[in-house]
Amino acid sequence: MDAAAYDFIFEREHQHWWFRARRELIARTVTRFVPDGAPFLDVGCGTGSLLERLGRAVEPWGLDPSAESVARGRARGLRRLTEGGVDAIATLPQRHFAGVGFFDVLEHLDDDAGALRLAFDALRPGGVVVATVPAFRWLWSRHDEVHQHRRRYRREELAARLTEAGFLPELLTYYNARLFPLVATVRLVERAFGLEADADTRVPPAPINRLLERVFLSERTRLARATTSGGFSAGLSVLAVGRRPD
């Protein structure tokens, strides 16, 4: 992508309700499970907006295949950023990190289980992997095609991937659940009538943008108490935390 495309992404991730609320909910989950000030690796960190949000709550490390994203992250003051794909996890300090994050990354990979195994090796004993992925194959849409997704997940499928990689699941829930009925209905109607629109991230009018962000963020109290039960039974995405055994 050229510089204008990155400017577009940078602008949207600070204005669009989905990016803003998602970043806040993920940051709260990371700080719940990663000890204060401990090293945390964000795989597919983009321009570093999540690491910037986490601030001094963690020691921020990032990995991204885009040189432009890494450069923009460093311009935010993030120094421990590495250019590279998921395989580059193996080049970073092993058994070092208290947390590794894959936020809407695993669905892009041919070998999602292999990526989780790399995270397992990079984590210190007792460390956690935190992951979000899009939910439910039947919600597949033009958005997935545009963003080159390989799959969407059920909660149980992501749990199985974590277990196969050696992790003990500690949090497993759907999220973006309160908007799920509306979005699911729209997608099914669009598909039935052949009306699926191109995916985009245009910012809605300000009142709607604020309302949608507020609805999404209203899940934070329930997510803060969720473990492998007690979360949401359906949603547009899955949120999971797995712990490497001591």
Solvent accessible surface area in square Angstrom, and as a share of the most:
residue,aa,sasa,rsa
1,M,153,0.68
2,D,95,0.49
3,A,58,0.45
4,A,69,0.54
5,A,29,0.23
6,Y,15,0.06
7,D,73,0.38
8,F,90,0.38
9,I,63,0.32
10,F,79,0.33
11,E,76,0.34
12,R,41,0.15
13,E,17,0.08
14,H,64,0.28
15,Q,81,0.36
16,H,18,0.08
17,W,31,0.11
18,W,70,0.25
19,F,43,0.18
20,R,97,0.35
21,A,0,0.00
22,R,40,0.14
23,R,31,0.11
24,E,37,0.17
25,L,4,0.02
26,I,3,0.01
27,A,0,0.00
28,R,116,0.42
29,T,9,0.05
30,V,0,0.00
31,T,61,0.35
32,R,92,0.34
33,F,26,0.11
34,V,5,0.03
35,P,83,0.52
36,D,130,0.67
37,G,40,0.38
38,A,10,0.08
39,P,11,0.07
40,F,0,0.00
41,L,0,0.00
42,D,5,0.03
43,V,3,0.01
44,G,32,0.31
45,C,11,0.07
46,G,24,0.23
47,T,6,0.04
48,G,0,0.00
49,S,16,0.10
50,L,16,0.08
51,L,1,0.01
52,E,82,0.37
53,R,98,0.36
54,L,5,0.02
55,G,34,0.32
56,R,234,0.86
57,A,28,0.22
58,V,5,0.03
59,E,49,0.22
60,P,29,0.18
61,W,39,0.14
62,G,1,0.01
63,L,1,0.00
64,D,12,0.06
65,P,93,0.58
66,S,24,0.16
67,A,58,0.45
68,E,63,0.28
69,S,6,0.04
70,V,3,0.02
71,A,55,0.43
72,R,56,0.20
73,G,0,0.00
74,R,110,0.40
75,A,91,0.71
76,R,48,0.18
77,G,44,0.43
78,L,15,0.08
79,R,170,0.62
80,R,109,0.40
81,L,7,0.04
82,T,42,0.25
83,E,98,0.44
84,G,16,0.15
85,G,38,0.36
86,V,25,0.14
87,D,116,0.60
88,A,17,0.14
89,I,0,0.00
90,A,57,0.44
91,T,107,0.62
92,L,18,0.09
93,P,57,0.36
94,Q,77,0.34
95,R,132,0.48
96,H,59,0.26
97,F,0,0.00
98,A,4,0.03
99,G,0,0.00
100,V,0,0.00
101,G,0,0.00
102,F,0,0.00
103,F,14,0.06
104,D,30,0.15
105,V,18,0.11
106,L,1,0.00
107,E,1,0.01
108,H,64,0.29
109,L,36,0.18
110,D,116,0.60
111,D,81,0.42
112,D,9,0.05
113,A,17,0.13
114,G,12,0.11
115,A,3,0.02
116,L,0,0.00
117,R,118,0.43
118,L,44,0.22
119,A,0,0.00
120,F,42,0.18
121,D,72,0.37
122,A,0,0.00
123,L,0,0.00
124,R,90,0.33
125,P,55,0.35
126,G,16,0.16
127,G,3,0.03
128,V,1,0.00
129,V,0,0.00
130,V,0,0.00
131,A,1,0.01
132,T,0,0.00
133,V,0,0.00
134,P,10,0.06
135,A,0,0.00
136,F,28,0.12
137,R,147,0.54
138,W,111,0.39
139,L,0,0.00
140,W,49,0.17
141,S,12,0.08
142,R,96,0.35
143,H,65,0.29
144,D,0,0.00
145,E,93,0.42
146,V,66,0.38
147,H,74,0.33
148,Q,128,0.57
149,H,21,0.09
150,R,119,0.43
151,R,46,0.17
152,R,17,0.06
153,Y,1,0.00
154,R,115,0.42
155,R,60,0.22
156,E,93,0.41
157,E,57,0.26
158,L,0,0.00
159,A,18,0.14
160,A,43,0.33
161,R,60,0.22
162,L,0,0.00
163,T,82,0.48
164,E,117,0.52
165,A,9,0.07
166,G,31,0.30
167,F,2,0.01
168,L,105,0.52
169,P,45,0.28
170,E,57,0.26
171,L,1,0.00
172,L,20,0.10
173,T,0,0.00
174,Y,8,0.03
175,Y,4,0.01
176,N,3,0.02
177,A,13,0.10
178,R,114,0.42
179,L,13,0.07
180,F,29,0.12
181,P,85,0.53
182,L,109,0.54
183,V,36,0.21
184,A,7,0.06
185,T,78,0.45
186,V,68,0.39
187,R,46,0.17
188,L,81,0.40
189,V,73,0.42
190,E,47,0.21
191,R,91,0.33
192,A,81,0.63
193,F,147,0.61
194,G,67,0.64
195,L,116,0.57
196,E,71,0.32
197,A,68,0.53
198,D,99,0.51
199,A,27,0.21
200,D,79,0.41
201,T,32,0.19
202,R,173,0.63
203,V,48,0.27
204,P,32,0.20
205,P,88,0.55
206,A,56,0.43
207,P,84,0.53
208,I,86,0.44
209,N,16,0.08
210,R,131,0.48
211,L,97,0.48
212,L,34,0.17
213,E,25,0.11
214,R,146,0.53
215,V,43,0.25
216,F,1,0.01
217,L,32,0.16
218,S,47,0.30
219,E,0,0.00
220,R,93,0.34
221,T,83,0.48
222,R,94,0.34
223,L,10,0.05
224,A,63,0.49
225,R,167,0.61
226,A,0,0.00
227,T,62,0.36
228,T,70,0.41
229,S,80,0.51
230,G,59,0.57
231,G,11,0.10
232,F,13,0.05
233,S,94,0.60
234,A,31,0.24
235,G,0,0.00
236,L,19,0.10
237,S,10,0.07
238,V,0,0.00
239,L,3,0.02
240,A,0,0.00
241,V,0,0.00
242,G,0,0.00
243,R,67,0.25
244,R,29,0.10
245,P,56,0.35
246,D,153,0.79
